[in-house]
Amino acid sequence: MDTFTVIAHRGASGYLPEHTLEGAAMAHAMGTDFIEQDVVLTRDGMLIVLHDLFLDAVTDVAERFPDRSREDGLHYAIDFDLNEIRTLRVNERREPDGRATFPSRFPVGGNIFRVPTLEEEIILIQGMNQSTQRNVGLYIEPKSPAWHRQEGEDIMTELLTVLSRYGYRSKSDRVRVQSFDAMALKRARNDLKTELTLVQLIGENSWGESATDFDLLLTDAGLKDVSTFADGIGPWLMQVVKFDSASGEPSFTPLVGRAHKQGLFIHAYTLRSDQLPDEMSDFDQALQFLLEYSDLDGIFTDFPDKATKILRRITSI
C-alpha cells in the first residue's frame, strides 16, 4: 500500500475537547501525520485555533460576556481581544440547547482548557517534533476568508505571514492550507504567491460554506480547474462512498479516480467511531474498507490512534 495520511481532526478530538493544546499533544503522541487547525481572527488581529466564527459552542463566553453577542445571539471571536478570549474556558462541543454533541466524549464541564493561538500550537508541535524526532505537520483552515474580508480583515495574508515566521514557506514544508473558498486559494497561489501545499475542501452547496460551486468541483472540468491552483482536495466522506438504498452495500463514486487523473491527492473528512454511517457499525471495519478499496490518500479522523493502529496492522501483513 502507498503511504496513507492520517490527519488528526481538530486534534485528538474524540478524547479531549477539540482544538485545545492538550488535544494536539495527545494527537501527536498517537502517531498522527498531521494535526488540523481551524483558525479565526480576534479583534486585535491574532489567529486563534477555533472551528466556528463564534465562541458559543465550545466555550463559556455567554456566561462571562453576556452582553457581547450580536443580533443572532452569538459571540463572534472577531469582537473580542485576545486577552478577553484567554479568560474563557473551553468545553466539549455543545448543541444550542446545551446538550453535548458527542455524549460519550469528555464531559462538557471541567473548566480546565483554554483557546490557544495558532502560534502556541505551532510552538507545541515543533517542540514535540524535536523531542520525539518526528515531523508531524500542520493542516490549517483559515475559516471563511470572504466573511473576514467583510469584517475588514485579511485572514489568508495573516496566516501566510505567521507560517513564514515559523519557517513554513515551500511545498516541501510540513504544512497544508485548506479552504472551502476556491477564490481564496486562487488568491493565495496567484496574488500572494504562496508556494505552500494548498487543498480545496469540497462540501455540499446546501451547507453555505462559501460561494464556491461544489457540484462543479466534483466534475472532471471542476477538478481540472482546481489542479491549476491547488495540490489536493478534501471532500466529505459521503462524496467518496455511497450505499445502495436496498442492500446497504458500500461502493465508491468516481471522485477519487477523477482527482488522481488531475494529479490531485485526496484526503476525505471525517471518520468518527461515534458518528459512523448507519450502514457501518464498526470503526475498524469502515477504515479497513477505505484503506483496502477506496484508493484514498488520507483521512481526517477524531480518533487518530485507532487509524494509525489499523494502518500499521494492514501495512505489516
Backbone bond lengths (Angstrom), bond angles and torsions (degrees), N, CA, C in turn:
res aa  C-N    CA-C-N  psi(-1)  N-CA   C-N-CA  omega(-1)  CA-C   N-CA-C  phi
1 M - - - 1.470 - - 1.523 110.07 -
2 D 1.352 117.36 135.55 1.452 120.89 174.92 1.524 109.43 -66.21
3 T 1.326 115.45 166.43 1.456 120.41 -178.86 1.523 110.84 -57.36
4 F 1.321 116.00 130.45 1.460 122.45 179.17 1.525 107.35 -115.27
5 T 1.322 116.77 130.90 1.458 122.34 -173.81 1.520 111.23 -95.99
6 V 1.330 116.02 129.56 1.460 122.35 174.64 1.524 108.23 -105.91
7 I 1.328 115.83 122.03 1.462 121.62 179.58 1.528 108.43 -111.58
8 A 1.317 116.36 121.45 1.462 121.15 178.60 1.529 108.53 -74.74
9 H 1.313 116.15 108.93 1.467 123.04 -173.59 1.528 110.30 -73.55
10 R 1.338 115.52 107.63 1.472 122.34 -177.24 1.530 110.82 60.75
11 G 1.329 116.63 32.87 1.466 121.16 -175.83 1.520 110.33 87.35
12 A 1.315 116.05 -159.29 1.470 120.30 175.66 1.524 107.50 -84.39
13 S 1.333 115.40 64.08 1.463 121.03 -168.53 1.520 113.94 -72.78
14 G 1.335 117.50 -10.46 1.456 119.43 173.71 1.519 112.63 -74.42
15 Y 1.343 116.21 -13.46 1.469 120.70 -173.56 1.523 113.55 -121.81
16 L 1.314 117.05 -32.38 1.460 122.61 179.96 1.528 108.63 -132.57
17 P 1.327 118.08 154.08 1.468 119.10 -178.27 1.526 112.56 -51.61
18 E 1.310 115.41 139.70 1.454 122.26 -175.06 1.519 112.87 -57.94
19 H 1.318 115.03 146.80 1.461 123.44 172.58 1.530 113.31 57.94
20 T 1.314 117.41 34.25 1.458 121.18 170.97 1.523 108.43 -103.03
21 L 1.326 116.61 156.75 1.464 119.67 176.45 1.518 110.54 -61.92
22 E 1.328 116.02 -36.35 1.460 119.52 179.03 1.533 110.74 -63.05
23 G 1.333 116.30 -41.66 1.459 120.27 178.49 1.514 112.52 -66.50
24 A 1.334 116.76 -35.47 1.465 120.34 177.02 1.519 110.69 -67.50
25 A 1.340 116.79 -42.17 1.462 120.07 178.97 1.525 110.79 -63.45
26 M 1.329 116.77 -40.08 1.456 120.38 179.25 1.527 110.46 -64.68
27 A 1.329 117.24 -42.52 1.454 120.57 178.85 1.520 111.14 -62.14
28 H 1.320 116.90 -41.32 1.459 121.15 177.81 1.527 109.90 -59.31
29 A 1.324 116.13 -46.17 1.464 120.62 -178.82 1.521 112.42 -66.30
30 M 1.326 117.08 -23.52 1.460 121.17 -179.35 1.521 113.16 -80.75
31 G 1.332 117.29 -3.59 1.456 120.08 174.64 1.505 115.90 91.22
32 T 1.328 117.64 17.11 1.460 120.19 179.87 1.521 110.99 -66.09
33 D 1.332 116.33 158.96 1.461 121.35 178.07 1.524 112.24 -85.81
34 F 1.319 115.63 -40.27 1.467 121.93 178.98 1.524 108.77 -135.09
35 I 1.332 115.28 154.45 1.463 122.07 172.80 1.523 107.09 -119.83
36 E 1.331 115.58 129.70 1.462 120.11 -176.46 1.521 111.29 -85.76
37 Q 1.339 114.54 141.00 1.459 122.27 171.86 1.525 109.05 -129.18
38 D 1.332 116.86 124.14 1.461 120.89 164.73 1.515 106.09 -92.68
39 V 1.329 117.64 138.40 1.462 118.80 -177.69 1.524 111.13 -131.08
40 V 1.332 114.59 144.39 1.461 122.66 174.05 1.526 107.49 -133.44
41 L 1.325 116.25 166.08 1.462 120.79 -179.28 1.522 111.75 -100.42
42 T 1.333 115.34 144.99 1.453 122.02 172.59 1.530 109.36 -87.50
43 R 1.317 116.13 175.83 1.463 120.20 179.74 1.521 112.11 -63.39
44 D 1.337 116.43 -30.90 1.458 119.82 179.17 1.527 112.84 -96.59
45 G 1.348 116.16 21.54 1.447 120.63 168.73 1.508 116.76 79.01
46 M 1.327 117.80 21.62 1.456 121.46 179.01 1.527 110.34 -97.99
47 L 1.317 116.83 138.23 1.461 121.68 176.38 1.515 109.37 -83.42
48 I 1.334 115.87 120.81 1.459 120.97 176.31 1.522 108.96 -114.93
49 V 1.319 115.90 155.51 1.460 121.30 -177.14 1.527 108.12 -91.97
50 L 1.330 115.01 108.00 1.462 121.93 -173.25 1.519 107.68 -158.08
51 H 1.317 117.34 135.05 1.463 119.45 -176.61 1.515 113.15 -76.00
52 D 1.316 116.89 -40.86 1.461 120.93 -176.44 1.523 110.67 -95.38
53 L 1.323 116.31 160.25 1.461 120.08 172.09 1.518 110.86 -69.07
54 F 1.321 116.20 -23.40 1.459 122.38 -178.94 1.530 110.12 -109.98
55 L 1.316 115.56 164.38 1.464 122.49 -171.88 1.523 114.00 -100.13
56 D 1.316 117.81 -8.38 1.460 121.45 -165.86 1.528 114.85 -65.48
57 A 1.328 118.16 -37.84 1.463 120.51 -171.77 1.519 113.32 -71.25
58 V 1.349 117.03 -23.94 1.468 118.53 -173.48 1.528 113.89 -128.62
59 T 1.324 117.73 8.86 1.475 119.48 176.62 1.529 110.13 -139.23
60 D 1.345 114.34 175.45 1.468 121.24 177.86 1.521 111.91 -96.67
61 V 1.335 117.34 30.52 1.454 121.96 -174.67 1.522 112.46 -58.20
62 A 1.334 118.56 -36.00 1.469 120.38 -177.55 1.525 111.63 -66.78
63 E 1.319 116.57 -28.99 1.465 120.45 177.87 1.521 111.15 -78.96
64 R 1.315 117.65 -39.02 1.465 121.06 -175.80 1.526 112.58 -83.08
65 F 1.344 116.63 -30.38 1.465 120.88 -179.11 1.533 109.15 -132.16
66 P 1.325 117.89 67.73 1.471 120.86 -173.01 1.527 114.13 -65.36
67 D 1.332 118.24 -19.21 1.459 120.54 -174.69 1.527 112.68 -106.67
68 R 1.347 117.04 18.05 1.470 119.45 -173.75 1.531 113.33 -114.05
69 S 1.310 117.24 17.09 1.468 119.05 179.37 1.521 110.33 -83.33
70 R 1.322 115.16 161.25 1.456 120.95 173.10 1.530 108.88 -86.22
71 E 1.327 115.77 -175.77 1.464 120.45 -175.15 1.520 112.46 -61.48
72 D 1.341 116.99 -25.86 1.469 119.57 179.68 1.525 112.56 -83.19
73 G 1.334 116.70 3.20 1.456 120.80 177.92 1.512 114.43 86.51
74 L 1.317 118.36 0.35 1.459 121.98 -176.71 1.527 111.43 -102.45
75 H 1.327 114.67 152.09 1.457 122.54 -179.84 1.532 108.41 -104.02
76 Y 1.321 116.69 108.01 1.463 121.28 -174.52 1.525 110.49 -86.74
77 A 1.326 115.86 137.45 1.463 120.45 -177.89 1.523 111.53 -57.99
78 I 1.323 117.37 -34.13 1.451 120.99 -176.11 1.528 112.51 -69.26
79 D 1.321 117.86 -10.30 1.468 122.10 177.17 1.526 112.53 -93.26
80 F 1.326 117.04 4.25 1.468 121.46 -176.22 1.522 110.59 -126.38
81 D 1.324 116.38 141.69 1.452 120.94 172.06 1.524 109.27 -75.46
82 L 1.327 115.63 159.23 1.453 119.70 179.78 1.525 111.41 -58.71
83 N 1.313 117.76 -40.06 1.467 119.64 -179.69 1.523 111.89 -61.02
84 E 1.324 116.82 -34.30 1.465 120.12 176.62 1.523 110.53 -70.17
85 I 1.312 116.55 -42.42 1.464 120.19 -179.76 1.527 110.91 -65.33
86 R 1.315 117.03 -30.45 1.469 119.82 178.21 1.530 112.42 -65.97
87 T 1.314 117.56 -17.79 1.473 119.73 177.81 1.524 112.12 -81.70
88 L 1.324 117.55 -11.83 1.458 121.12 -176.51 1.521 111.11 -78.83
89 R 1.325 115.01 157.23 1.460 121.59 173.54 1.531 108.20 -113.84
90 V 1.310 115.31 133.57 1.465 121.26 -179.50 1.519 110.16 -89.05
91 N 1.310 115.76 137.90 1.456 121.50 177.59 1.522 110.31 -126.09
92 E 1.304 116.88 168.36 1.467 121.53 172.48 1.527 108.60 -58.25
93 R 1.315 116.67 146.47 1.468 121.65 -175.22 1.520 111.49 -56.44
94 R 1.343 115.14 135.32 1.462 122.47 179.71 1.524 111.14 -120.13
95 E 1.310 115.50 152.14 1.454 121.86 170.51 1.532 109.07 -79.06
96 P 1.331 118.30 165.12 1.472 119.90 -179.40 1.524 114.39 -55.19
97 D 1.355 117.57 -27.74 1.465 119.68 179.35 1.528 112.65 -86.26
98 G 1.329 117.19 4.34 1.461 121.22 177.08 1.507 115.39 95.92
99 R 1.334 118.12 -10.63 1.465 120.72 179.62 1.522 110.37 -70.59
100 A 1.340 115.58 146.49 1.453 120.03 175.74 1.529 109.84 -66.66
101 T 1.331 116.52 133.28 1.460 120.59 178.09 1.528 110.64 -63.21
102 F 1.329 115.94 -38.25 1.469 122.21 177.97 1.534 107.21 -124.00
103 P 1.319 118.00 91.37 1.475 122.01 -170.85 1.522 115.16 -58.92
104 S 1.337 118.22 -26.52 1.457 119.83 -176.31 1.519 113.48 -85.33
105 R 1.313 117.05 -2.72 1.460 120.38 -177.09 1.530 111.94 -87.22
106 F 1.316 116.64 -168.49 1.460 122.55 -177.78 1.531 109.50 -51.16
107 P 1.332 118.20 137.62 1.473 119.84 -179.04 1.523 112.21 -55.76
108 V 1.324 115.86 146.51 1.462 120.81 -177.30 1.521 111.52 -62.47
109 G 1.323 119.16 -36.37 1.460 122.16 179.61 1.510 111.92 -76.45
110 G 1.290 116.44 -168.38 1.453 120.66 175.54 1.512 113.67 125.52
111 N 1.340 117.01 -45.05 1.463 122.00 175.59 1.524 114.16 54.31
112 I 1.329 117.48 38.23 1.465 119.32 -178.64 1.529 112.97 -119.27
113 F 1.337 118.74 -4.20 1.455 121.56 -176.08 1.525 110.57 -109.49
114 R 1.334 116.06 151.94 1.462 122.12 -179.90 1.524 111.21 -123.74
115 V 1.327 116.04 165.39 1.467 122.14 173.66 1.529 107.62 -83.61
116 P 1.338 118.12 118.61 1.466 119.18 -179.53 1.524 112.15 -87.59
117 T 1.323 116.07 159.10 1.451 120.12 168.17 1.523 108.40 -84.75
118 L 1.325 115.56 161.12 1.456 119.17 176.50 1.521 110.25 -61.77
119 E 1.320 117.17 -39.91 1.465 119.75 -179.58 1.521 111.14 -62.00
120 E 1.308 117.73 -39.44 1.462 119.80 177.43 1.518 111.16 -62.00
121 E 1.327 116.70 -41.42 1.462 119.03 -179.52 1.530 111.35 -69.57
122 I 1.320 117.16 -36.91 1.456 119.85 175.74 1.524 110.44 -61.61
123 I 1.322 116.84 -45.48 1.467 120.94 179.59 1.526 110.45 -60.73
124 L 1.326 116.75 -41.24 1.467 120.85 178.28 1.525 110.71 -61.80
125 I 1.321 117.13 -50.75 1.466 120.83 -175.94 1.518 111.09 -66.87
126 Q 1.327 117.37 -43.13 1.461 119.23 177.86 1.525 111.33 -63.75
127 G 1.326 116.33 -38.05 1.463 119.65 178.06 1.513 112.20 -65.23
128 M 1.343 116.92 -43.77 1.453 120.37 178.02 1.526 111.54 -67.87
129 N 1.325 116.67 -32.45 1.461 119.38 174.89 1.525 110.85 -60.47
130 Q 1.322 115.50 -42.55 1.469 118.91 179.94 1.522 111.38 -67.80
131 S 1.330 116.50 -44.44 1.469 119.06 -174.72 1.518 112.94 -74.74
132 T 1.329 117.48 -22.34 1.468 120.29 179.67 1.522 112.93 -105.05
133 Q 1.350 116.08 -5.34 1.469 121.15 -176.98 1.532 111.73 58.77
134 R 1.325 114.99 37.72 1.455 121.48 173.96 1.520 108.90 -115.51
135 N 1.313 117.38 177.88 1.461 121.00 -179.29 1.522 109.50 -138.76
136 V 1.313 115.94 63.55 1.463 121.42 178.23 1.527 109.03 -70.66
137 G 1.328 116.14 136.69 1.450 120.45 -174.92 1.515 114.33 -99.87
138 L 1.318 115.14 170.65 1.460 124.08 175.49 1.523 108.82 -100.14
139 Y 1.324 116.50 142.27 1.469 121.48 178.92 1.530 105.76 -133.22
140 I 1.327 116.82 96.09 1.464 121.30 -162.59 1.526 112.17 -111.94
141 E 1.324 115.19 134.50 1.461 120.93 172.71 1.521 110.41 -116.28
142 P 1.339 118.51 110.76 1.471 119.74 169.47 1.525 107.84 -71.92
143 K 1.304 117.10 116.27 1.457 120.57 -171.07 1.532 111.56 -73.16
144 S 1.306 114.30 132.42 1.470 123.08 170.26 1.529 113.05 44.08
145 P 1.345 117.69 66.97 1.469 119.61 -179.82 1.523 113.46 -56.28
146 A 1.341 117.64 -38.67 1.468 120.02 -179.09 1.530 110.72 -64.68
147 W 1.337 116.85 -39.82 1.465 120.72 178.14 1.529 110.12 -63.79
148 H 1.309 116.97 -43.64 1.461 120.02 178.15 1.529 111.11 -61.23
149 R 1.337 116.60 -38.04 1.463 118.73 178.34 1.525 110.94 -64.10
150 Q 1.336 116.42 -37.35 1.460 119.95 176.50 1.527 111.09 -63.25
151 E 1.327 115.82 -29.50 1.460 121.29 179.03 1.535 111.83 -86.47
152 G 1.337 116.26 3.33 1.460 120.50 177.11 1.512 114.91 87.95
153 E 1.347 117.50 15.91 1.462 120.60 -177.46 1.527 111.01 -123.95
154 D 1.311 115.53 145.90 1.469 122.06 179.37 1.523 108.42 -109.36
155 I 1.333 116.21 87.63 1.457 120.38 -172.90 1.528 112.21 -69.42
156 M 1.324 118.15 -32.01 1.465 119.57 -179.59 1.525 110.97 -67.37
157 T 1.317 117.26 -45.40 1.464 119.83 178.04 1.518 111.13 -61.65
158 E 1.322 116.80 -42.11 1.462 120.61 179.55 1.522 110.58 -63.18
159 L 1.326 117.14 -42.02 1.463 120.31 179.15 1.526 111.24 -61.92
160 L 1.327 117.19 -48.21 1.461 120.31 -178.54 1.527 111.22 -63.65
161 T 1.321 117.21 -32.85 1.462 121.17 177.29 1.527 111.02 -65.35
162 V 1.328 116.30 -46.14 1.468 120.35 179.26 1.522 110.60 -64.33
163 L 1.317 117.38 -43.71 1.464 120.10 -179.88 1.525 111.08 -61.96
164 S 1.312 117.16 -41.97 1.462 120.40 178.26 1.517 111.15 -61.83
165 R 1.319 116.18 -38.21 1.468 120.99 179.79 1.521 111.30 -60.89
166 Y 1.325 116.76 -30.74 1.459 120.73 -178.79 1.535 112.63 -101.91
167 G 1.323 116.53 16.22 1.450 120.61 170.64 1.509 116.42 92.13
168 Y 1.344 117.33 9.96 1.471 120.62 179.30 1.523 108.93 -100.24
169 R 1.338 115.55 103.13 1.463 119.22 -174.34 1.526 113.84 -135.26
170 S 1.325 118.27 -21.16 1.456 120.06 -172.15 1.521 111.41 -125.16
171 K 1.314 114.96 169.68 1.457 121.20 -178.83 1.526 112.20 -63.27
172 S 1.310 117.14 -25.07 1.459 120.21 -179.43 1.523 112.92 -79.35
173 D 1.319 117.60 -11.81 1.461 120.90 179.47 1.521 110.66 -76.00
174 R 1.328 115.85 150.80 1.469 121.10 -173.47 1.523 110.44 -83.65
175 V 1.314 115.52 66.96 1.460 121.12 176.50 1.520 108.35 -145.88
176 R 1.315 115.48 141.82 1.454 122.81 173.77 1.522 107.38 -125.13
177 V 1.327 116.91 133.65 1.462 121.87 176.18 1.521 107.39 -110.88
178 Q 1.318 116.17 120.96 1.460 121.93 -174.17 1.521 110.48 -120.02
179 S 1.335 115.58 151.68 1.464 119.74 176.87 1.515 109.82 -160.70
180 F 1.336 115.35 148.20 1.459 121.05 170.69 1.530 111.14 -77.41
181 D 1.322 116.46 -15.08 1.459 122.61 -173.24 1.529 109.96 -94.31
182 A 1.326 116.39 103.05 1.464 120.34 -178.16 1.525 111.77 -62.44
183 M 1.320 117.85 -37.25 1.460 120.08 179.94 1.519 111.23 -64.87
184 A 1.325 117.52 -35.35 1.461 120.47 178.53 1.521 111.00 -66.64
185 L 1.335 116.66 -39.67 1.464 120.12 178.16 1.530 110.82 -69.23
186 K 1.324 117.28 -40.40 1.464 119.98 177.08 1.523 110.32 -60.91
187 R 1.320 116.16 -41.19 1.470 119.76 178.84 1.522 110.63 -65.12
188 A 1.334 116.51 -41.26 1.469 119.89 179.74 1.529 110.19 -60.76
189 R 1.322 116.55 -41.12 1.464 120.55 -178.08 1.530 112.26 -75.80
190 N 1.331 116.11 -48.44 1.461 119.80 -168.67 1.525 114.02 -91.14
191 D 1.330 117.63 -36.74 1.462 120.68 -177.20 1.529 112.04 -96.76
192 L 1.330 116.00 -44.17 1.460 119.66 -179.49 1.528 112.16 -86.17
193 K 1.349 115.95 -8.38 1.467 123.16 172.12 1.525 114.09 60.68
194 T 1.341 116.96 32.64 1.461 117.78 177.54 1.518 110.62 -71.02
195 E 1.321 115.63 143.76 1.458 122.58 174.80 1.521 111.51 -103.67
196 L 1.325 116.71 5.40 1.464 120.60 -179.21 1.524 111.03 -69.39
197 T 1.320 115.93 160.82 1.463 121.63 175.48 1.526 109.42 -71.90
198 L 1.328 116.43 124.94 1.461 121.85 -178.41 1.524 110.13 -111.72
199 V 1.327 115.30 144.04 1.462 122.08 -176.98 1.526 109.48 -129.04
200 Q 1.323 116.00 123.25 1.460 121.37 175.82 1.524 109.90 -85.83
201 L 1.320 116.38 111.95 1.453 120.35 174.20 1.525 109.68 -75.44
202 I 1.319 115.75 146.04 1.463 120.79 -179.78 1.526 108.84 -127.65
203 G 1.313 115.61 122.38 1.454 120.85 176.29 1.517 110.16 -117.90
204 E 1.308 115.91 -155.05 1.462 122.25 173.79 1.529 108.42 -104.18
205 N 1.313 117.12 141.78 1.461 119.84 -179.48 1.524 112.16 -56.53
206 S 1.329 116.54 -31.79 1.468 121.19 -177.76 1.531 112.46 -67.12
207 W 1.326 117.90 -17.76 1.461 120.36 -178.93 1.526 112.66 -73.75
208 G 1.324 117.23 -24.98 1.462 120.57 179.72 1.514 113.98 70.72
209 E 1.331 117.85 29.42 1.469 120.99 -178.32 1.527 112.43 -67.67
210 S 1.322 117.41 -34.46 1.455 121.41 178.59 1.523 108.18 -163.06
211 A 1.320 115.62 179.89 1.463 120.37 177.63 1.521 112.08 -79.68
212 T 1.314 118.06 -3.32 1.463 122.91 -179.76 1.527 110.19 -63.41
213 D 1.325 116.33 138.58 1.460 121.51 176.94 1.531 108.17 -88.13
214 F 1.317 116.32 98.62 1.463 120.37 -176.41 1.527 112.30 -70.30
215 D 1.325 117.12 -29.87 1.461 119.28 176.59 1.527 110.35 -60.07
216 L 1.316 116.20 -39.20 1.463 120.44 177.89 1.522 110.82 -66.91
217 L 1.323 116.83 -39.65 1.463 120.15 -177.60 1.524 112.51 -64.36
218 L 1.310 117.80 -21.91 1.462 121.01 179.87 1.526 112.49 -78.88
219 T 1.324 117.30 -7.74 1.461 121.42 -177.72 1.525 110.39 -94.11
220 D 1.327 116.46 167.30 1.459 121.17 176.48 1.530 111.04 -58.80
221 A 1.317 116.44 -43.31 1.467 120.27 -179.10 1.520 110.98 -64.32
222 G 1.331 116.03 -42.69 1.451 119.74 179.67 1.515 112.37 -64.14
223 L 1.320 117.14 -43.52 1.459 121.46 -179.87 1.529 111.23 -68.24
224 K 1.329 116.89 -33.65 1.459 119.38 176.06 1.519 110.69 -62.18
225 D 1.330 116.37 -40.14 1.467 120.15 176.96 1.522 110.63 -65.70
226 V 1.330 117.26 -42.96 1.473 120.85 178.89 1.522 110.43 -57.41
227 S 1.317 117.35 -38.17 1.462 120.88 -177.04 1.522 112.94 -65.66
228 T 1.334 117.95 -13.83 1.460 120.64 178.72 1.519 112.73 -80.80
229 F 1.351 117.55 -15.34 1.466 119.32 -178.97 1.529 113.58 -134.51
230 A 1.330 118.82 -14.72 1.462 121.57 -178.28 1.523 110.26 -124.73
231 D 1.331 114.52 166.67 1.463 121.42 -177.64 1.528 112.67 -107.12
232 G 1.316 116.19 -18.03 1.455 120.09 -178.08 1.509 110.68 -158.16
233 I 1.328 115.13 173.41 1.460 121.01 176.04 1.525 109.53 -127.03
234 G 1.329 114.61 154.59 1.451 121.68 177.06 1.514 109.77 -127.31
235 P 1.325 118.47 86.50 1.466 120.81 -178.88 1.531 112.46 -85.21
236 W 1.306 115.30 160.33 1.464 122.34 167.95 1.525 107.37 -63.33
237 L 1.315 116.18 140.40 1.461 120.63 -175.78 1.524 112.47 -57.25
238 M 1.339 115.97 -34.22 1.460 118.99 -179.49 1.530 112.72 -73.18
239 Q 1.328 117.48 -4.78 1.459 120.77 171.47 1.526 111.49 -89.13
240 V 1.328 115.27 -6.59 1.462 122.04 178.70 1.525 110.81 -105.85
241 V 1.335 115.35 -42.01 1.466 121.58 -177.61 1.520 109.15 -109.19
242 K 1.319 116.89 138.84 1.463 121.18 173.04 1.527 108.71 -130.24
243 F 1.307 116.01 155.96 1.459 121.44 -177.36 1.521 109.98 -121.33
244 D 1.310 115.76 134.86 1.457 120.95 177.67 1.520 109.75 -62.58
245 S 1.320 116.97 129.88 1.464 121.38 -175.28 1.522 112.74 -64.56
246 A 1.307 117.52 -25.68 1.467 120.71 -178.69 1.525 112.01 -92.69
247 S 1.325 116.72 -51.82 1.472 120.28 -174.28 1.522 113.49 -92.31
248 G 1.332 116.80 -21.00 1.450 119.72 -175.68 1.519 113.70 78.16
249 E 1.330 117.45 4.83 1.457 121.40 -178.62 1.536 110.04 -70.44
250 P 1.345 116.42 136.10 1.466 119.44 -179.82 1.519 111.92 -82.88
251 S 1.315 115.24 150.56 1.461 122.35 171.38 1.529 106.42 -150.11
252 F 1.321 115.64 -178.32 1.451 118.70 -174.11 1.520 111.65 -120.04
253 T 1.324 115.14 144.58 1.457 121.38 174.15 1.533 108.42 -76.81
254 P 1.330 117.93 171.15 1.476 119.96 179.42 1.531 114.06 -75.84
255 L 1.345 118.52 1.77 1.460 120.69 -168.17 1.527 113.25 -60.85
256 V 1.328 117.96 -44.87 1.465 120.10 -176.83 1.526 110.21 -60.83
257 G 1.317 116.50 -47.03 1.457 119.97 179.01 1.514 112.59 -62.15
258 R 1.327 116.27 -40.43 1.461 120.32 179.37 1.529 110.96 -63.60
259 A 1.339 116.21 -41.80 1.467 120.38 179.80 1.523 110.86 -64.65
260 H 1.327 116.33 -47.24 1.463 120.08 -179.43 1.533 111.33 -62.44
261 K 1.303 116.33 -34.34 1.465 120.49 178.55 1.527 111.11 -60.83
262 Q 1.336 116.30 -31.16 1.459 121.30 179.47 1.528 112.19 -92.31
263 G 1.328 116.60 6.76 1.463 120.40 178.73 1.511 114.13 79.18
264 L 1.328 117.29 18.14 1.459 122.49 -178.56 1.525 110.43 -99.17
265 F 1.338 116.90 136.45 1.466 118.75 169.15 1.523 108.37 -80.15
266 I 1.327 115.80 165.36 1.461 119.29 -175.29 1.527 110.08 -139.77
267 H 1.333 115.36 116.59 1.464 123.86 178.74 1.533 107.50 -116.97
268 A 1.314 117.53 112.83 1.466 121.48 -174.70 1.526 111.61 -92.20
269 Y 1.319 116.61 153.37 1.471 122.84 177.87 1.523 109.40 -127.46
270 T 1.309 119.81 154.15 1.462 131.04 -14.63 1.522 106.05 -126.51
271 L 1.322 117.55 132.87 1.463 121.47 179.78 1.520 108.63 -96.41
272 R 1.349 114.87 118.34 1.465 121.24 -178.40 1.527 108.93 -126.71
273 S 1.312 116.88 135.23 1.466 118.94 179.86 1.520 111.68 -71.35
274 D 1.343 117.09 -21.32 1.463 120.38 179.97 1.526 112.36 -104.47
275 Q 1.337 117.24 15.41 1.464 120.55 175.37 1.530 109.18 -153.22
276 L 1.322 114.58 53.69 1.461 120.85 179.38 1.528 110.50 -80.60
277 P 1.334 116.84 156.66 1.470 118.64 171.72 1.529 110.32 -56.74
278 D 1.306 116.78 149.77 1.466 120.94 -178.11 1.525 111.69 -55.45
279 E 1.328 115.86 -30.37 1.460 119.92 -176.76 1.525 112.82 -77.77
280 M 1.329 117.26 -10.10 1.457 120.80 -179.30 1.521 109.36 -125.60
281 S 1.313 117.16 116.54 1.455 121.05 -175.50 1.519 113.54 -98.91
282 D 1.323 117.56 -5.42 1.455 120.68 -172.08 1.530 110.15 -133.43
283 F 1.341 116.94 126.32 1.461 122.34 -178.28 1.520 111.01 -60.77
284 D 1.323 116.80 -46.81 1.459 120.75 -178.68 1.527 111.17 -58.52
285 Q 1.334 114.99 -44.58 1.469 119.75 179.86 1.520 110.33 -62.54
286 A 1.326 116.54 -43.87 1.462 120.34 -177.63 1.523 111.10 -64.17
287 L 1.331 116.93 -46.38 1.455 119.09 -178.05 1.524 111.65 -68.87
288 Q 1.313 116.80 -39.83 1.455 119.31 179.11 1.523 110.77 -62.56
289 F 1.324 115.97 -38.86 1.462 120.47 176.53 1.534 110.41 -60.56
290 L 1.343 116.56 -44.91 1.453 120.33 179.70 1.524 111.47 -65.34
291 L 1.330 116.20 -42.43 1.456 120.30 -178.75 1.524 112.35 -63.50
292 E 1.314 116.32 -39.18 1.459 120.15 -173.17 1.521 113.78 -85.53
293 Y 1.339 117.17 -27.13 1.461 118.05 -169.58 1.527 116.10 -125.94
294 S 1.333 118.96 -17.09 1.464 118.96 -170.66 1.513 114.49 -85.80
295 D 1.330 118.55 -25.29 1.460 123.86 -174.30 1.524 112.29 67.47
296 L 1.348 116.78 16.91 1.462 120.09 172.33 1.526 109.95 -62.68
297 D 1.341 115.49 154.51 1.464 120.92 177.27 1.525 112.22 -95.99
298 G 1.326 116.88 -12.16 1.450 119.29 -179.70 1.513 111.51 179.57
299 I 1.322 114.78 170.85 1.468 120.85 -177.13 1.522 110.06 -144.05
300 F 1.315 116.03 141.39 1.460 121.85 168.62 1.525 107.36 -87.63
301 T 1.325 117.08 135.11 1.456 119.86 179.13 1.520 110.72 -147.46
302 D 1.329 115.70 146.11 1.463 121.58 174.18 1.521 111.46 -77.64
303 F 1.335 116.64 -10.14 1.462 122.08 -174.46 1.530 109.85 -125.16
304 P 1.335 117.64 70.20 1.467 120.35 -174.50 1.522 113.62 -63.77
305 D 1.316 117.76 -27.28 1.472 119.47 178.67 1.525 110.99 -65.42
306 K 1.325 116.89 -41.76 1.460 120.28 179.44 1.521 110.58 -65.78
307 A 1.326 116.56 -40.16 1.462 119.86 -179.18 1.521 111.23 -66.58
308 T 1.322 117.76 -45.86 1.464 119.91 -178.66 1.527 111.06 -66.89
309 K 1.324 117.81 -34.94 1.462 121.06 178.38 1.528 111.06 -64.38
310 I 1.326 116.26 -46.12 1.466 120.47 179.78 1.524 110.13 -66.04
311 L 1.325 116.48 -40.69 1.459 120.30 -179.74 1.526 111.03 -62.39
312 R 1.327 117.06 -43.54 1.464 120.15 178.03 1.520 111.21 -62.12
313 R 1.323 116.06 -39.25 1.464 119.77 -179.05 1.525 111.30 -65.36
314 I 1.317 116.06 -43.87 1.459 120.24 -177.57 1.531 110.91 -68.53
315 T 1.347 116.49 -44.20 1.459 119.67 -175.84 1.529 112.56 -72.63
316 S 1.349 116.83 -15.08 1.469 119.48 179.29 1.528 112.09 -87.63
317 I 1.330 116.00 -10.83 1.467 119.21 -178.43 1.538 110.17 -71.36
